Amino acid sequence: MKRNLVFFVLASLYGCGGSSDPASNPSGTSSAAAASTPAATTSQSITLDAEGDSTMKGAMLVNGTYIFAQLPAPAVDQAQLIEALGTENLAIENNGVVGETVGEDVSGWAGFAPLATRLAVDPSKIVLENYGMNDSLAISVQAFHDNLVAWIAVVRQAGKIPVLEEPNPSSLSYYTQLPAFAAMVDQVGYEQKVLVIQQYNYVLSLPNWQSMLTDGIHPNQALYILKGQREATYLQPLVANNL
Protein backbone atom coordinates (compact mmCIF):
# COMPACT_ATOMS: atom_id res chain seq x y z
CA MET A 1 0.00 0.00 0.00
CA LYS A 2 3.05 2.21 -0.18
CA ARG A 3 2.83 5.24 -2.43
CA ASN A 4 5.15 5.90 -5.36
CA LEU A 5 8.18 4.23 -3.82
CA VAL A 6 11.32 5.84 -5.20
CA PHE A 7 14.85 5.17 -3.91
CA PHE A 8 17.69 7.47 -4.83
CA VAL A 9 21.24 6.38 -4.01
CA LEU A 10 23.72 9.16 -4.77
CA ALA A 11 27.45 9.31 -4.32
CA SER A 12 27.79 12.78 -2.74
CA LEU A 13 26.00 16.13 -2.75
CA TYR A 14 28.11 18.11 -0.34
CA GLY A 15 29.41 20.48 -2.99
CA CYS A 16 25.89 21.83 -3.43
CA GLY A 17 25.93 23.98 -0.31
CA GLY A 18 24.40 23.64 3.12
CA SER A 19 23.68 25.40 6.35
CA SER A 20 26.09 26.53 9.00
CA ASP A 21 23.18 27.47 11.23
CA PRO A 22 23.88 25.88 14.65
CA ALA A 23 20.16 25.18 15.02
CA SER A 24 20.40 22.74 12.14
CA ASN A 25 23.23 20.83 13.76
CA PRO A 26 22.08 19.04 16.92
CA SER A 27 25.16 16.82 16.93
CA GLY A 28 27.47 19.82 17.19
CA THR A 29 29.42 19.15 13.97
CA SER A 30 28.96 20.53 10.48
CA SER A 31 27.54 18.36 7.70
CA ALA A 32 30.85 18.73 5.86
CA ALA A 33 32.71 17.40 8.89
CA ALA A 34 30.30 14.51 9.17
CA ALA A 35 30.89 13.72 5.51
CA SER A 36 34.64 13.76 5.88
CA THR A 37 34.60 11.47 8.91
CA PRO A 38 31.86 8.91 8.25
CA ALA A 39 30.87 6.39 10.88
CA ALA A 40 32.09 2.84 10.64
CA THR A 41 30.24 0.82 8.03
CA THR A 42 27.34 -1.15 9.48
CA SER A 43 25.31 -4.07 8.17
CA GLN A 44 22.17 -2.92 9.96
CA SER A 45 19.37 -1.47 7.82
CA ILE A 46 16.89 1.33 8.37
CA THR A 47 14.07 2.81 6.35
CA LEU A 48 12.54 6.23 6.81
CA ASP A 49 9.05 7.16 5.63
CA ALA A 50 8.74 10.73 4.32
CA GLU A 51 5.09 11.84 4.43
CA GLY A 52 4.08 15.24 3.12
CA ASP A 53 2.61 17.42 0.42
CA SER A 54 3.96 18.41 -3.01
CA THR A 55 6.96 20.15 -1.43
CA MET A 56 7.98 16.81 0.06
CA LYS A 57 7.36 15.00 -3.21
CA GLY A 58 9.52 17.53 -5.04
CA ALA A 59 7.08 19.38 -7.29
CA MET A 60 8.40 22.41 -9.16
CA LEU A 61 7.25 24.66 -11.98
CA VAL A 62 9.56 24.62 -15.02
CA ASN A 63 8.72 26.46 -18.25
CA GLY A 64 5.05 26.62 -17.30
CA THR A 65 4.77 22.90 -16.51
CA TYR A 66 4.81 21.16 -13.12
CA ILE A 67 7.34 18.37 -12.86
CA PHE A 68 9.03 16.53 -10.00
CA ALA A 69 12.60 17.47 -9.18
CA GLN A 70 15.29 14.95 -10.03
CA LEU A 71 16.51 15.39 -6.45
CA PRO A 72 13.67 16.10 -4.03
CA ALA A 73 14.69 16.77 -0.44
CA PRO A 74 14.33 13.12 0.74
CA ALA A 75 16.70 11.93 -2.02
CA VAL A 76 19.35 14.43 -0.95
CA ASP A 77 18.71 13.55 2.69
CA GLN A 78 19.20 9.85 1.96
CA ALA A 79 22.45 10.38 0.05
CA GLN A 80 23.94 12.55 2.78
CA LEU A 81 22.99 10.10 5.54
CA ILE A 82 24.45 7.16 3.60
CA GLU A 83 27.72 9.04 3.17
CA ALA A 84 27.90 10.36 6.72
CA LEU A 85 26.94 7.11 8.45
CA GLY A 86 28.95 4.81 6.21
CA THR A 87 26.09 2.47 5.36
CA GLU A 88 24.36 1.45 2.16
CA ASN A 89 21.50 -0.10 4.13
CA LEU A 90 19.45 3.06 4.42
CA ALA A 91 16.52 4.21 2.31
CA ILE A 92 14.00 7.03 2.51
CA GLU A 93 10.62 6.33 0.93
CA ASN A 94 9.21 9.55 -0.51
CA ASN A 95 5.47 9.31 0.10
CA GLY A 96 4.61 12.93 -0.56
CA VAL A 97 1.17 13.53 -2.11
CA VAL A 98 0.28 16.64 -4.09
CA GLY A 99 -2.35 18.75 -2.31
CA GLU A 100 -2.40 16.73 0.90
CA THR A 101 -2.74 18.03 4.47
CA VAL A 102 -1.64 16.36 7.67
CA GLY A 103 -5.25 15.63 8.63
CA GLU A 104 -5.81 13.90 5.30
CA ASP A 105 -2.64 11.87 5.81
CA VAL A 106 -4.06 10.60 9.09
CA SER A 107 -7.56 9.86 7.82
CA GLY A 108 -6.78 8.73 4.28
CA TRP A 109 -7.32 10.78 1.15
CA ALA A 110 -7.60 10.55 -2.63
CA GLY A 111 -7.53 6.77 -2.65
CA PHE A 112 -4.73 6.41 -0.11
CA ALA A 113 -5.35 4.36 3.02
CA PRO A 114 -5.25 5.99 6.47
CA LEU A 115 -1.80 6.42 7.96
CA ALA A 116 -2.33 3.77 10.64
CA THR A 117 -3.23 1.18 8.00
CA ARG A 118 -0.13 1.91 5.95
CA LEU A 119 2.23 2.03 8.91
CA ALA A 120 0.99 -1.38 10.10
CA VAL A 121 2.80 -2.94 7.11
CA ASP A 122 5.56 -0.36 6.74
CA PRO A 123 9.13 -1.35 7.74
CA SER A 124 10.16 2.23 8.51
CA LYS A 125 11.59 2.99 11.94
CA ILE A 126 11.31 6.77 11.56
CA VAL A 127 8.42 8.71 9.99
CA LEU A 128 8.97 12.30 8.86
CA GLU A 129 6.18 14.74 8.00
CA ASN A 130 6.30 18.00 6.04
CA TYR A 131 2.90 19.67 6.01
CA GLY A 132 1.50 23.13 6.63
CA MET A 133 1.33 24.72 3.18
CA ASN A 134 -2.08 23.34 2.20
CA ASP A 135 -3.25 23.22 5.81
CA SER A 136 -2.78 26.98 6.20
CA LEU A 137 -5.36 27.62 3.47
CA ALA A 138 -7.93 25.17 4.80
CA ILE A 139 -8.05 25.06 8.61
CA SER A 140 -7.30 27.09 11.73
CA VAL A 141 -3.95 27.05 13.49
CA GLN A 142 -5.54 25.24 16.43
CA ALA A 143 -6.97 22.56 14.15
CA PHE A 144 -3.50 22.14 12.64
CA HIS A 145 -2.13 21.70 16.15
CA ASP A 146 -4.67 18.98 16.87
CA ASN A 147 -3.99 17.23 13.58
CA LEU A 148 -0.25 17.19 14.21
CA VAL A 149 -0.83 15.73 17.68
CA ALA A 150 -3.06 13.06 16.14
CA TRP A 151 -0.42 12.32 13.50
CA ILE A 152 2.26 11.86 16.15
CA ALA A 153 -0.02 9.55 18.13
CA VAL A 154 -0.62 7.32 15.09
CA VAL A 155 3.10 7.07 14.38
CA ARG A 156 3.91 6.22 17.98
CA GLN A 157 1.12 3.66 18.21
CA ALA A 158 2.72 1.93 15.22
CA GLY A 159 5.96 1.66 17.22
CA LYS A 160 7.81 4.22 15.11
CA ILE A 161 9.58 7.50 15.80
CA PRO A 162 7.83 10.68 14.56
CA VAL A 163 9.76 13.68 13.23
CA LEU A 164 8.21 17.02 12.31
CA GLU A 165 9.43 19.40 9.61
CA GLU A 166 8.44 23.02 9.10
CA PRO A 167 7.11 24.07 5.68
CA ASN A 168 9.22 26.41 3.59
CA PRO A 169 7.91 29.98 3.28
CA SER A 170 5.88 31.27 0.34
CA SER A 171 6.22 34.57 -1.50
CA LEU A 172 2.52 34.57 -2.43
CA SER A 173 0.41 37.16 -0.63
CA TYR A 174 -2.46 34.84 0.27
CA TYR A 175 -0.32 32.57 2.46
CA THR A 176 -0.81 34.98 5.34
CA GLN A 177 -1.19 32.25 7.96
CA LEU A 178 1.85 30.22 6.93
CA PRO A 179 4.24 31.80 9.48
CA ALA A 180 1.86 30.85 12.29
CA PHE A 181 1.57 27.31 10.94
CA ALA A 182 5.35 26.95 10.78
CA ALA A 183 5.57 28.18 14.37
CA MET A 184 2.91 25.68 15.38
CA VAL A 185 5.09 22.83 14.11
CA ASP A 186 7.74 24.00 16.58
CA GLN A 187 5.20 24.29 19.39
CA VAL A 188 3.84 20.79 18.86
CA GLY A 189 7.36 19.40 18.68
CA TYR A 190 8.14 21.00 22.03
CA GLU A 191 4.89 19.79 23.61
CA GLN A 192 5.23 16.25 22.31
CA LYS A 193 9.02 16.00 22.70
CA VAL A 194 9.49 15.33 18.99
CA LEU A 195 12.44 16.36 16.83
CA VAL A 196 11.60 19.33 14.57
CA ILE A 197 13.51 20.09 11.38
CA GLN A 198 13.42 23.87 11.16
CA GLN A 199 13.22 25.13 7.58
CA TYR A 200 11.03 28.23 7.60
CA ASN A 201 13.34 30.90 9.04
CA TYR A 202 16.37 29.26 7.45
CA VAL A 203 14.91 29.73 3.97
CA LEU A 204 13.93 33.31 4.86
CA SER A 205 17.57 33.96 5.76
CA LEU A 206 18.83 33.01 2.30
CA PRO A 207 19.70 35.93 0.00
CA ASN A 208 16.88 36.56 -2.49
CA TRP A 209 15.05 33.46 -1.24
CA GLN A 210 11.98 34.33 -3.32
CA SER A 211 13.94 33.56 -6.50
CA MET A 212 14.40 29.98 -5.25
CA LEU A 213 10.64 29.33 -5.39
CA THR A 214 9.52 28.33 -8.86
CA ASP A 215 5.94 29.54 -8.39
CA GLY A 216 6.04 31.28 -5.04
CA ILE A 217 5.47 27.95 -3.28
CA HIS A 218 7.57 25.10 -4.65
CA PRO A 219 11.39 25.20 -4.38
CA ASN A 220 13.73 25.02 -7.32
CA GLN A 221 16.32 22.25 -7.46
CA ALA A 222 18.90 24.26 -5.53
CA LEU A 223 16.52 24.87 -2.64
CA TYR A 224 15.38 21.23 -2.56
CA ILE A 225 19.04 20.29 -2.18
CA LEU A 226 19.48 22.74 0.70
CA LYS A 227 16.32 21.46 2.40
CA GLY A 228 17.48 17.86 2.02
CA GLN A 229 20.91 18.61 3.44
CA ARG A 230 19.25 20.31 6.39
CA GLU A 231 17.00 17.30 6.95
CA ALA A 232 20.01 15.01 7.01
CA THR A 233 21.91 17.16 9.49
CA TYR A 234 18.99 17.08 11.92
CA LEU A 235 18.29 13.38 11.38
CA GLN A 236 21.84 12.02 11.51
CA PRO A 237 22.06 11.52 15.32
CA LEU A 238 18.60 9.93 15.44
CA VAL A 239 19.29 7.60 12.54
CA ALA A 240 22.71 6.66 13.92
CA ASN A 241 21.12 5.67 17.23
CA ASN A 242 18.67 3.38 15.43
CA LEU A 243 21.06 1.58 13.09
Secondary structure as the mmCIF struct_conf table of DSSP 4:
data_model
#
loop_
_struct_conf.conf_type_id
_struct_conf.id
_struct_conf.beg_label_comp_id
_struct_conf.beg_label_asym_id
_struct_conf.beg_label_seq_id
_struct_conf.end_label_comp_id
_struct_conf.end_label_asym_id
_struct_conf.end_label_seq_id
BEND BEND1 ASN A 4 ASN A 4
BEND BEND2 ALA A 11 ALA A 11
HELX_RH_3T_P HELX_RH_3T_P1 TYR A 14 CYS A 16
HELX_RH_3T_P HELX_RH_3T_P2 PRO A 22 SER A 24
TURN_TY1_P TURN_TY1_P1 PRO A 26 SER A 27
BEND BEND3 GLY A 28 THR A 29
HELX_RH_AL_P HELX_RH_AL_P1 SER A 31 SER A 36
BEND BEND4 THR A 37 THR A 37
HELX_LH_PP_P HELX_LH_PP_P1 PRO A 38 THR A 41
STRN STRN1 ILE A 46 GLY A 52
BEND BEND5 ASP A 53 ASP A 53
HELX_RH_AL_P HELX_RH_AL_P2 SER A 54 LYS A 57
TURN_TY1_P TURN_TY1_P2 GLY A 58 GLY A 58
STRN STRN2 ALA A 59 VAL A 62
TURN_TY1_P TURN_TY1_P3 ASN A 63 GLY A 64
STRN STRN3 THR A 65 PHE A 68
BEND BEND6 GLN A 70 LEU A 71
HELX_RH_AL_P HELX_RH_AL_P3 ALA A 73 LEU A 85
TURN_TY1_P TURN_TY1_P4 GLY A 86 GLY A 86
BEND BEND7 GLU A 88 GLU A 88
STRN STRN4 LEU A 90 GLY A 96
TURN_TY1_P TURN_TY1_P5 VAL A 98 GLY A 99
HELX_RH_AL_P HELX_RH_AL_P4 VAL A 102 SER A 107
STRN STRN5 TRP A 109 TRP A 109
TURN_TY1_P TURN_TY1_P6 ALA A 110 GLY A 111
STRN STRN6 PHE A 112 PHE A 112
HELX_LH_PP_P HELX_LH_PP_P2 ALA A 113 PRO A 114
HELX_RH_AL_P HELX_RH_AL_P5 LEU A 115 LEU A 119
TURN_TY1_P TURN_TY1_P7 ALA A 120 VAL A 121
BEND BEND8 LYS A 125 LYS A 125
STRN STRN7 ILE A 126 ASN A 130
TURN_TY1_P TURN_TY1_P8 MET A 133 ASN A 134
HELX_RH_3T_P HELX_RH_3T_P3 ASP A 135 LEU A 137
TURN_TY1_P TURN_TY1_P9 ALA A 138 ALA A 138
BEND BEND9 ILE A 139 ILE A 139
HELX_RH_AL_P HELX_RH_AL_P6 VAL A 141 GLN A 157
TURN_TY1_P TURN_TY1_P10 ALA A 158 GLY A 159
STRN STRN8 ILE A 161 GLU A 165
HELX_LH_PP_P HELX_LH_PP_P3 GLU A 166 PRO A 169
BEND BEND10 LEU A 172 LEU A 172
TURN_TY1_P TURN_TY1_P11 SER A 173 TYR A 174
TURN_TY1_P TURN_TY1_P12 THR A 176 GLN A 177
HELX_RH_AL_P HELX_RH_AL_P7 LEU A 178 GLN A 192
TURN_TY1_P TURN_TY1_P13 LYS A 193 LYS A 193
STRN STRN9 LEU A 195 ILE A 197
HELX_RH_AL_P HELX_RH_AL_P8 TYR A 200 SER A 205
BEND BEND11 LEU A 206 LEU A 206
TURN_TY1_P TURN_TY1_P14 PRO A 207 ASN A 208
HELX_RH_3T_P HELX_RH_3T_P4 TRP A 209 MET A 212
STRN STRN10 LEU A 213 LEU A 213
BEND BEND12 THR A 214 HIS A 218
STRN STRN11 PRO A 219 PRO A 219
HELX_RH_AL_P HELX_RH_AL_P9 GLN A 221 ASN A 241
TURN_TY1_P TURN_TY1_P15 ASN A 242 ASN A 242
#
